[in-house]
Structures are given as C-alpha cells and as structure tokens.
Amino acid sequence: MTLRNTDERWSWPSQWLHWSVVVLVVGLATAGLLMTEMPNTPRKIEIYALHKSFGLTVLVLAAIRLAWRLYAGTPAPVPGSPRWQERIASLTHALLYAVLFAMPLTGWLFNSAAGYPLQFFGLFNLPALAGSDEALREAALSLHKAGFWVLLSLVVLHAGAAFYHHLFLGDATLRRMLPGRRPPQA
Ligand code: HEM
C-alpha cells in the first residue's frame, strides 16, 4: 500500500494534514477575532499564548504539507474539468499555501516587534524575528489582519468550489479528500 497520493484520491497523510489545518485555522481565526476585545485578565493572556502556539503549529504543518505534496504528488484533475477551472484551482491552492505561511510569520513578526517573548506551549522559547520597533509592529499587525481577509476569501472560493462539485456536478472532488475504503467514482 502506498502512502503517496494516487491519480484517483488523496492518501490518508494528505487528508490528515488537510483537515487538521482546517480545524486549526477555524479555531485560530475565531480566537483571533474574539480575543482582542477581551478584558485584560489572566484568561486573555492564556488565550493569546494559545493563539500563538497553535498558529506556530500551523506554520510547521504548512511546511510539512508542502514537502509532503512535493513528495507524494497530487491526484489527476477530475475528468471533465475545464482547463480554466483547473488553472483557478491551482492558483487558489498556491495562494492558500502562501497565506498559511504568511499568517503565522506576520503574527510572529508582530510579536517580536512589540517586544513580547514567544513560547511554544510553554515548552521552549522562540527567537525574535526582529528587535522592538513600533513602525514594524504596526505594519506586521496590518498584514496579519489583512491576511485574515485574504484567507477568508480564498477559503470561501476553495470550499465553495468543492461543495459545488459535490452537490451539483456529483463528481469525486470532495470525496477523494474524505476518508473511505472504496475508491470514489470519477
Ligand atoms: C494560521 C495562523 C494564524 C491565523 C489564521 C491567525 C488569525 C488571527 C486573526 C483573525 C486575528 C485578529 C485580527 C484582527 O484583530 O482583525 C489575529 C490576531 C493576533 N494574532 Fe494571529 N493568527 C495566526 C497565527 C499567529 C501567530 C503564529 C502569532 C504569534 C506568534 C499570532 C499573533 C497574533 C496576535 C498577537 C494577535 C492580536 C493582535 C492585537 O492585539 O491586535 N497569530 N490572528
């Protein structure tokens, strides 16, 4: 049994990486949007610390995903897909990868320029990406905020296309990213 992706479907390591990143990003975006409005309590500091640690986890998973994708390949386009749709899908995937790296890195840069220490789940400290710098702090935060809206737009396009294929075209686009024993129909 190969762990690589086949022409017909994504293998379980690719599926696991895909869905764990989905769960983490939804949680991070929700926490990110809510935590800034919280009153200044120890709970807020805990949530910020968790946001940063889970965000760094996404950075690691994005790197593993990219390496795995290069090694394991990708399934062939679903039969019957027009060329222009394949191009848009590829562009969306490339931009999603870019944002999956950009969000954690701009968060880390913001944290560094603000002069805050950075711990990974309380286990070890990470180095600062830059020294304390007010202008850089503001720029990194603006990029972190703007990155969220870019990410949201891409996710709507990406997930919307998957549901459209599943519900209206009835093809294997979504099913081949879901666990299941039987190979999906084309
Ligand atoms: C995929 C990873 C990440 C996602 C999706 C994400 C998402 C978000 C979102 C949606 C916000 C709210 C922005 C707003 O106020 O409009 C936020 C805020 C924040 N994020 Fe992230 N984030 C990620 C990773 C990180 C990392 C790795 C760090 C730090 C190491 C970080 C540090 C922060 C901080 C400090 C804030 C609050 C900024 C403030 O106080 O105004 N984030 N994040």
Residues whose N, C-alpha, C, O or C-beta is under 5 A from the ligand:
A	BS01	HEM	V25 L28 A29 G32 L33 T36 H51 K52 G55 L56 V58 L100 M103 P104 G107 W108 N111 K145 F148
